[in-house]
Amino acid sequence: MSPQIHALIQNAFTGGASDVFLIEGERPRVRGDGEIIIAHGGPITTEEVADIWRSCGINPETDNDGDSSFEVEHVGRLRVNGYRTLGRLGVVMRPIKKTIPSFEELGLPGPLLASWMERRSGLIIVCGPTGSGKSTTIAACLEWVNRHQARHIVTVEDPIEYLFENDRSLFSQREVKRDTDNFHVALRAALRQNPDIILFGEIRDAESAFAALRAAETGHLVISTLHGSGVAGIPVAMERLNRIMSDSVNTGALSLLSHQLIGAIAQQLLPRIDGGVVAVLEYFQNEAITRKYLAEANYSDLKDHLNKCDESSGASFLRYLISATRQGIIDPAVARSATDRPQDFDRAMRGIS
């Protein structure tokens, strides 16, 4: 890395920038306070971007894109995405976080999540669209374990987004393409690494779904994510997971899920009236009645359950949105647009159940 690029990265991130953007032939840009601004310095050369690609294990001659990370002196570890735009090489970089917020700081149901993390086996799923804070929620869960329990935590990530410092627990953080070939290889290997907890980046297909469930079944606590739209929420996410598993010839998928799932939490980030964002949540603890709904693929009754159950064990997006709107946290129009059925929001705001 050239001294000029190193200085640019160091100045940007020590100055509070969240991201650095480099495209060959363009002046560098940084994101600060949500806005992208042009940084000091002339256009970035092809070799300067290619050098970063190579440092991350991405081949500028043959690859079109790739996710990775690398260490920059006096800055720390960065998450890097290399990509092509109109044939030119580009990168986006952001620091991998070390400061992990608590349940309380994130507005999460701390006692419920802590009780899930105390389990010795089972599957926990965090749902939501890209940029909804799934990784931060998981990091808060693992850091709670780190402070309170002596356990071996193996993470398989693409790429790593938070760096943990061993406290009571021992972390083995593995990054795809840098520490292991792929998710499937890493998950199989993790079972031979004597883990108590496994963080498995994302359930993407039938193979990864069944691998996560089998790990839970054999006495491990497994945490994974499931991508979905913010509006869809948990019932649609569970239905999507069912479809993913149905792609396999494996029988008994719903029974396995209903027995191994500890709980699920879905989230989306919405703008606050006073600035910033707030996490709107939907969650449930998998107990007798919800096990029945999952085993029968009865997602409409699961949705009704989320709207009626005690908040200590479950809540729906709708209930969260109504509460945040009435407290003046979210604008009513924003809250209404974040629901899958705006008419239900209107009825609830008028006090009609």
HELIX and SHEET records of a PDB file:
HELIX    1   1 PRO A    3  THR A   14  1                                  12    
HELIX    2   2 THR A   46  SER A   55  1                                  10    
HELIX    3   3 PHE A  103  LEU A  106  1                                   4    
HELIX    4   4 GLY A  110  MET A  117  1                                   8    
HELIX    5   5 LYS A  134  HIS A  148  1                                  15    
HELIX    6   6 PHE A  183  ALA A  190  1                                   8    
HELIX    7   7 ALA A  206  GLU A  217  1                                  12    
HELIX    8   8 GLY A  233  SER A  246  1                                  14    
HELIX    9   9 ALA A  253  GLN A  260  1                                   8    
HELIX   10  10 ALA A  288  ALA A  295  1                                   8    
HELIX   11  11 TYR A  299  LYS A  308  1                                  10    
HELIX   12  12 PHE A  317  ARG A  326  1                                  10    
HELIX   13  13 PRO A  332  SER A  337  1                                   6    
HELIX   14  14 PRO A  342  MET A  349  1                                   8    
SHEET    1   A 6 GLU A  35  ILE A  38  0                                        
SHEET    2   A 6 ARG A  29  GLY A  32 -1                                        
SHEET    3   A 6 ASP A  19  ILE A  23 -1                                        
SHEET    4   A 6 ARG A  88  PRO A  95 -1                                        
SHEET    5   A 6 GLY A  76  THR A  85 -1                                        
SHEET    6   A 6 ASP A  65  VAL A  72 -1                                        
SHEET    1   B 8 LEU A 170  GLU A 175  0                                        
SHEET    2   B 8 HIS A 152  GLU A 157  1                                        
SHEET    3   B 8 ILE A 197  PHE A 200  1                                        
SHEET    4   B 8 LEU A 221  HIS A 227  1                                        
SHEET    5   B 8 GLY A 122  GLY A 128  1                                        
SHEET    6   B 8 LEU A 261  PRO A 271  1                                        
SHEET    7   B 8 VAL A 277  GLN A 285 -1                                        
SHEET    8   B 8 GLY A 314  ALA A 315 -1                                        
END                                                                             
